Amino acid sequence: MVSIGDFIRKCREVGPVSARNASYLPCPGPGLTLDKLSNVGRFGKGCRVPSPTNPPFLERSGIASRRMNTMKKAPLLRPLAWLIPVIFLSACKTDVLAPAGDVALQQRDILIIATLLMLIIIIPVMIMICWFAWRYRASNTRAAYRPNWDHSTKLELAIWGFPVLIIVALGALTWVSTHLTDPYRPLGRISAERPLDGQKPLEVEVVALDWKWLFIYPEQGVASVNELALPVDRPVRFRLTASSVMNAFYLPTMAGMIYAMPGMETTLNGVINEEGTYKGIASHYSGAGFSGMHFQTHVYNAKGFDDWIETTRTGESNLDRQEYLALERPSENVPPRRFATVDPQLYDRIVNLCVEPGKICMAEMMALDAKGGIGLAGTTNLQPLPEGPNARTAAREPVLGWQPFLVTGFCTPEELAQMFGNRPQWSTVQPGDPTPLRGQGMNPPSSPFSPDWGTRITRMLPSAASETNL
């Protein structure tokens, strides 16, 4: 009986086998001794070396025969192999390519046109790669071999001319579409077939929390969490901010994505032309609860939207500053929730980072800095951060002995109410220049040395921190 160790050593003594019998080696077993093993020549027949395609246990168990039958049937299944990638497409959604709003429809058309323009270059290049590999293969003796060839004017013009034309076309498309679909630009129409007709946009204030969305309807005086209701065929103006970290608001069937950042405000204009329920998401990673930070958008007709507002007003929940501080604490997978009343100054305080009692608002601080500051008196105008269930989780424990604090405000509650109440109201901005290359309300390009160099390129109203409001 030959042991495994002796068998391996004897195999090393036999030396390498030839390509003819590379998969055969003598098998140790009953009656096989070292002497008999020594007499096995290089071309002796033995058992197959185990391999992924032919393990010995398959031959002994009869599985090999069943596997051979499967391999015989494989050619019948090969034509269907191209269907395998369809399984991965089952997770894809068609929201971007099947929009329900006019702005998203324009963005879809831009995406398709830009893709087709790029395919004008990509498809011929892919075809030529395959054709060159087949044309100049080693076995093709008819292909001309020109080792000294190095230049062709016609080929250079084709290689550089067509891509340059495509780049110019993409640049023009990008320039025009960037202005026409500017999120700050008020809508000029409801759809391609329907003009605006002077409709007043619905204003919705959006706050990105950890990890949920807060929607405030200032004109209706209600609010909701992770639930957005909109009327069909009515322009909507979103004013967006965040409470802690940068996030992104994305309702793909209505308009493009736009960032929401703490301490500032962004604007998004859009419209939805079809009733239904659509999903909105946070498209910017913001922490552990990011995967559950989505909301349902219900689009109703005018009567249905009014009914939703009235139903919300019949609730018992009120969204004041204390309730907001509790809502602001991080939470995941929050179910939809509604508030019957809302503090009218809440959104402005969120933007100015002064929801906590006594904390100075950014608008007040910037106004004081613009007037030269308050000097050393500002070093004592402090108070400890509030503790308890409504305290911000961002306040860390002291490291070097200092205690977390906040700067207190100088304005009285009445003065702050007057400041926020004097915020300019949005109004329909008429096109300053209807030229598509400039967009609505856009100023012509100018030199840094021109008098109007500091003007805005989009129509934005002054914030509550402007001097005229203080």
C-alpha positions in Angstrom: 0.0 0.0 0.0 1.4 3.4 -1.0 1.1 6.3 1.3 0.2 9.7 0.1 3.6 11.1 1.0 5.4 8.4 -0.9 3.2 8.8 -3.8 3.9 12.6 -4.0 7.7 12.0 -3.7 7.6 9.3 -6.4 5.7 11.7 -8.7 8.4 14.3 -8.3 11.0 11.6 -9.3 9.1 10.7 -12.4 9.5 14.4 -13.6 7.3 16.5 -15.8 4.8 14.8 -18.1 4.3 15.6 -21.7 1.5 17.6 -23.1 0.0 14.3 -24.4 -0.7 12.8 -21.0 -0.6 16.0 -18.9 -3.9 15.1 -17.2 -2.9 11.5 -16.3 -0.9 10.2 -13.3 -0.8 6.7 -11.8 -3.4 6.2 -9.1 -2.3 4.8 -5.7 -4.5 2.0 -4.6 -4.6 -1.7 -3.6 -1.7 -3.7 -5.0 0.3 -0.6 -6.2 3.8 -0.6 -4.7 6.7 1.7 -5.1 8.4 -0.7 -7.4 5.3 -0.8 -9.7 5.1 2.9 -9.5 8.7 3.3 -10.6 8.0 1.2 -13.7 5.3 3.5 -14.9 6.7 5.4 -17.8 6.0 9.0 -18.8 3.2 7.9 -21.1 1.6 5.4 -18.8 -2.1 5.6 -18.2 -3.4 6.2 -14.8 -6.2 8.3 -13.2 -6.9 11.9 -14.2 -5.6 14.7 -12.1 -8.5 16.3 -10.3 -9.6 19.5 -12.0 -12.7 21.8 -11.8 -14.1 20.2 -14.9 -13.3 16.5 -14.0 -13.0 15.9 -10.2 -12.6 12.2 -9.4 -15.7 12.0 -7.2 -17.8 12.9 -10.3 -16.6 9.8 -12.2 -17.1 7.5 -9.2 -20.6 8.9 -8.3 -22.2 9.0 -11.6 -22.6 12.8 -11.5 -20.4 13.1 -14.5 -22.9 11.4 -16.8 -25.6 13.8 -15.7 -23.3 16.7 -16.2 -22.5 15.5 -19.7 -26.2 15.4 -20.6 -26.5 19.0 -19.4 -23.6 20.1 -21.5 -25.2 18.5 -24.5 -28.3 20.6 -23.9 -26.3 23.8 -23.4 -26.2 24.8 -27.1 -30.0 25.0 -27.0 -29.8 27.5 -24.1 -27.0 29.7 -25.5 -29.3 31.8 -27.7 -31.2 32.8 -24.6 -28.0 33.9 -22.6 -28.5 37.5 -23.7 -31.6 37.6 -21.6 -29.6 37.3 -18.4 -28.8 41.1 -18.1 -32.6 41.7 -18.2 -32.7 40.4 -14.6 -30.5 43.3 -13.5 -32.7 45.8 -15.3 -35.6 44.8 -13.1 -34.4 47.3 -10.4 -34.4 50.2 -12.8 -37.1 52.9 -12.7 -38.4 55.0 -15.6 -39.1 58.2 -13.7 -36.5 60.2 -15.4 -37.5 59.0 -18.9 -41.3 59.2 -18.1 -41.7 62.6 -16.4 -45.0 64.0 -15.2 -44.0 67.7 -15.3 -43.0 70.2 -18.0 -39.5 71.0 -16.5 -38.6 67.3 -16.1 -39.9 66.7 -19.7 -37.5 69.4 -21.0 -34.6 67.8 -19.0 -35.4 64.4 -20.4 -35.3 65.7 -24.0 -32.0 67.3 -23.3 -30.6 64.1 -21.9 -31.8 62.1 -24.9 -30.4 64.6 -27.4 -27.1 64.8 -25.7 -26.8 61.0 -25.6 -27.6 60.7 -29.3 -25.1 63.3 -30.1 -22.4 61.4 -28.2 -23.4 58.1 -29.9 -22.6 59.7 -33.3 -18.9 59.3 -32.2 -19.1 56.3 -29.9 -20.9 53.9 -32.3 -18.5 54.3 -35.3 -15.5 54.0 -33.0 -16.8 50.7 -31.6 -17.5 49.4 -35.1 -14.1 50.4 -36.3 -12.4 48.7 -33.4 -14.1 45.4 -34.2 -13.5 45.9 -38.0 -9.7 46.7 -37.5 -9.2 43.7 -35.3 -10.9 41.4 -37.9 -9.4 43.1 -41.0 -5.8 43.0 -39.7 -5.7 39.7 -38.0 -2.6 37.6 -38.4 -4.3 35.0 -40.7 -5.5 37.6 -43.2 -2.8 37.8 -45.8 -4.8 40.1 -48.1 -4.6 43.1 -45.6 -1.9 45.5 -46.7 1.0 46.0 -44.3 2.4 49.5 -44.3 4.9 49.9 -41.5 6.1 53.3 -42.8 2.7 55.0 -43.1 2.4 57.9 -40.6 0.0 60.6 -42.0 -3.3 61.1 -43.9 -4.9 64.5 -44.2 -8.3 63.1 -44.9 -8.1 60.8 -41.9 -6.9 63.6 -39.6 -9.8 65.8 -40.7 -12.3 63.0 -40.0 -10.7 62.1 -36.6 -10.7 65.7 -35.4 -13.4 67.4 -37.3 -16.4 65.3 -36.3 -15.6 65.3 -32.5 -15.1 69.1 -32.6 -18.5 69.5 -34.3 -20.1 67.3 -31.6 -18.5 69.2 -28.8 -19.7 72.5 -30.3 -23.2 71.1 -30.5 -23.1 69.8 -27.0 -21.8 73.2 -25.7 -24.6 75.1 -27.4 -27.2 72.7 -26.1 -25.8 72.9 -22.6 -25.7 76.7 -22.6 -29.3 77.1 -23.8 -30.7 74.3 -21.6 -28.9 75.6 -18.5 -30.6 78.9 -18.7 -34.0 77.6 -19.8 -34.2 75.1 -16.9 -32.6 77.3 -14.3 -34.2 76.2 -11.0 -34.4 79.8 -9.8 -36.1 80.9 -13.1 -39.9 81.3 -12.7 -41.9 79.2 -15.0 -43.0 80.7 -18.3 -45.6 78.0 -19.1 -47.6 75.2 -17.6 -46.8 72.8 -20.5 -45.8 73.0 -24.1 -49.5 73.5 -25.1 -50.6 75.7 -22.1 -49.3 79.1 -21.2 -48.9 80.3 -17.6 -52.1 82.5 -17.6 -50.9 84.5 -14.6 -51.4 81.7 -12.1 -49.9 82.4 -8.7 -47.3 79.8 -7.7 -47.9 77.7 -4.7 -45.1 78.3 -2.2 -43.7 75.3 -0.2 -40.9 75.6 2.4 -38.8 72.5 2.5 -36.4 71.6 5.4 -34.1 68.6 5.2 -33.9 67.0 8.7 -32.1 63.9 10.0 -33.5 61.8 8.3 -36.8 63.1 7.1 -38.4 65.9 5.1 -40.4 68.7 6.5 -42.8 70.6 4.2 -44.4 73.9 5.3 -47.2 75.6 3.5 -47.0 79.2 4.7 -50.1 80.4 2.8 -52.2 77.6 4.1 -50.6 77.5 7.6 -50.1 73.7 7.7 -47.1 71.4 7.5 -46.3 67.7 6.9 -43.4 65.3 7.4 -42.5 62.9 4.6 -45.7 63.7 2.7 -46.0 66.3 0.0 -49.3 67.4 -1.6 -49.5 69.5 -4.7 -52.2 70.7 -7.1 -52.0 69.6 -10.7 -51.1 72.1 -13.4 -50.1 74.8 -10.9 -46.6 76.3 -10.7 -44.8 75.4 -7.4 -42.0 77.4 -5.9 -39.9 75.4 -3.3 -37.7 77.3 -0.8 -35.2 74.8 0.6 -32.9 74.7 3.5 -31.4 72.1 5.9 -31.1 71.8 9.7 -27.7 70.0 10.1 -25.9 68.7 7.0 -26.0 69.3 3.3 -28.6 67.3 1.5 -30.3 67.2 -1.9 -34.0 67.4 -2.8 -35.0 65.3 -5.8 -38.5 64.7 -7.3 -37.5 63.2 -10.6 -40.9 63.3 -12.2 -41.3 67.1 -11.6 -37.9 68.8 -11.9 -34.2 68.4 -11.3 -32.2 67.9 -8.2 -31.2 70.9 -6.0 -29.2 71.1 -2.8 -30.5 72.0 0.6 -27.9 73.5 2.9 -28.0 74.8 6.5 -27.8 78.5 7.0 -28.9 79.4 3.5 -31.8 79.0 1.1 -32.1 77.6 -2.4 -35.1 77.8 -4.8 -36.6 75.3 -7.2 -39.5 76.0 -9.6 -41.6 73.2 -11.1 -45.0 71.9 -12.1 -46.7 68.5 -12.4 -49.1 68.0 -15.2 -50.6 64.6 -14.2 -52.4 63.5 -11.1 -51.0 60.6 -9.2 -48.5 59.5 -6.5 -44.8 60.0 -7.1 -41.8 59.2 -5.0 -39.3 61.8 -3.9 -35.9 61.0 -2.4 -32.8 62.5 -0.9 -30.1 62.1 -3.6 -27.2 63.2 -1.4 -25.8 60.8 1.3 -26.4 62.3 4.7 -25.7 59.6 7.2 -27.1 56.4 8.7 -30.8 57.0 7.9 -30.2 58.1 4.3 -31.8 55.0 2.8 -35.2 55.8 4.5 -35.2 59.5 3.7 -37.9 59.6 1.0 -41.4 60.9 0.7 -44.6 60.4 -1.2 -45.9 63.2 -3.4 -49.6 63.2 -3.9 -50.8 65.3 -6.9 -54.5 66.2 -6.8 -56.9 68.4 -8.8 -57.8 71.8 -7.3 -60.6 70.4 -5.2 -58.6 67.4 -4.0 -55.8 69.7 -2.9 -58.2 71.9 -0.9 -59.7 68.9 0.7 -56.2 67.7 1.8 -55.5 71.1 3.3 -58.8 71.1 5.2 -58.2 67.6 6.5 -54.8 68.6 7.7 -56.2 71.6 9.5 -58.6 69.4 11.5 -55.6 67.7 13.2 -54.5 68.4 16.7 -50.7 68.6 16.2 -49.1 72.1 16.2 -45.6 72.8 14.9 -44.1 75.5 17.1 -40.4 76.0 18.0 -40.4 73.5 20.8 -42.1 70.8 18.7 -39.6 71.5 15.9 -36.6 71.0 18.2 -38.1 67.6 19.1 -38.7 66.8 15.5 -35.2 67.9 14.5 -33.6 65.1 16.5 -32.2 62.3 14.3 -34.7 59.5 13.6 -35.0 56.9 10.8 -37.9 55.6 8.7 -40.3 58.2 10.0 -44.0 57.7 8.9 -45.9 60.6 7.4 -47.2 63.1 9.8 -49.2 66.3 9.6 -49.5 69.5 11.6 -52.6 71.6 11.8 -50.8 74.9 12.6 -47.3 76.2 12.1 -45.4 79.0 13.7 -45.2 81.7 10.8 -41.6 82.6 11.7 -40.4 79.0 12.0 -38.9 78.6 8.5 -37.1 82.0 8.8 -35.6 80.9 12.1 -34.5 77.6 10.7 -32.7 79.4 7.8 -31.1 81.9 10.3 -30.2 79.1 12.7 -32.0 80.6 15.7 -34.8 78.2 16.6 -33.4 77.8 20.1 -34.7 80.3 22.6 -32.4 83.3 23.0 -30.0 82.4 20.2 -28.9 85.2 17.9 -30.1 85.0 14.3 -27.7 85.1 11.4 -29.6 88.1 9.9 -29.1 90.0 13.2 -25.4 89.0 13.5 -24.7 90.0 9.9 -26.4 93.3 10.3 -24.3 94.1 13.4 -21.1 93.1 11.7 -22.0 95.3 8.7 -22.2 98.2 11.2 -18.9 97.5 12.7 -19.8 94.9 15.4 -20.3 95.5 19.1 -16.7 95.2 20.3 -15.7 93.4 23.5 -19.3 93.3 24.6 -19.9 90.4 22.3 -17.5 88.2 24.4 -19.9 88.2 27.3 -23.1 87.9 25.3 -23.2 84.2 25.7 -25.3 81.5 27.3 -24.9 77.7 27.7 -26.5 75.4 25.2 -29.8 74.1 26.3 -29.9 70.6 27.7 -32.7 68.1 27.8 -34.7 66.1 25.3 -34.8 69.0 22.8 -31.1 69.8 22.8 -29.2 69.5 19.6 -27.2 66.2 19.3 -24.4 68.2 17.6 -23.3 69.6 21.0 -20.3 67.5 22.1 -18.9 67.0 25.5 -16.2 69.5 26.7 -12.6 68.4 25.9 -10.4 71.1 27.4 -12.8 72.4 30.1 -14.9 74.7 28.0 -18.7 74.4 28.0 -20.8 74.5 24.8 -22.4 77.9 24.4 -24.4 80.0 22.0 -24.4 83.7 21.2 -27.6 85.4 22.5 -29.5 87.9 20.4 -30.0 91.6 21.0 -33.3 92.0 19.3 -36.5 91.6 21.3 -39.1 89.0 20.1 -41.2 91.8 18.8 -38.3 93.2 16.8 -37.5 89.8 15.3 -41.1 89.4 14.4 -41.0 92.7 12.6 -37.8 91.8 10.8 -39.1 88.5 9.5 -42.5 90.0 8.7 -40.8 92.6 6.4 -39.4 89.8 4.2 -40.1 90.8 0.6 -42.8 88.8 -1.1 -42.2 86.9 -4.2 -43.8 88.3 -7.4 -43.9 87.1 -10.9 -40.7 88.2 -12.7 -41.3 89.2 -16.3 -38.6 88.2 -18.8 -36.0 90.8 -19.0 -34.8 89.4 -22.3 -36.7 86.5 -24.0 -33.7 85.4 -26.0 -33.2 81.7 -25.3 -29.4 82.1 -25.0 -29.8 84.4 -22.1 -32.8 82.9 -20.3 -35.5 84.7 -18.4 -34.4 87.6 -16.3 -30.7 87.1 -17.3 -28.3 90.0 -17.8 -26.1 90.1 -20.9 -22.5 88.8 -20.4 -20.3 91.7 -19.3 -16.7 92.5 -18.5 -15.3 92.6 -15.0 -14.6 96.3 -15.7 -18.2 97.2 -16.6 -20.4 99.1 -14.1 -22.9 96.2 -13.8 -20.3 93.5 -13.0 -21.7 92.9 -9.5 -25.3 92.2 -10.6 -26.9 88.8 -10.1 -27.3 86.5 -13.0 -30.6 85.2 -11.6 -33.6 87.0 -10.2 -33.4 86.6 -6.4 -35.1 88.7 -3.8 -33.2 90.1 -0.8 -33.2 88.0 2.3 -34.4 88.9 5.8 -30.8 89.9 6.6 -30.8 92.9 4.2 -30.3 96.3 5.9 -33.8 97.5 4.8 -35.4 94.8 6.9 -33.6 95.7 10.1 
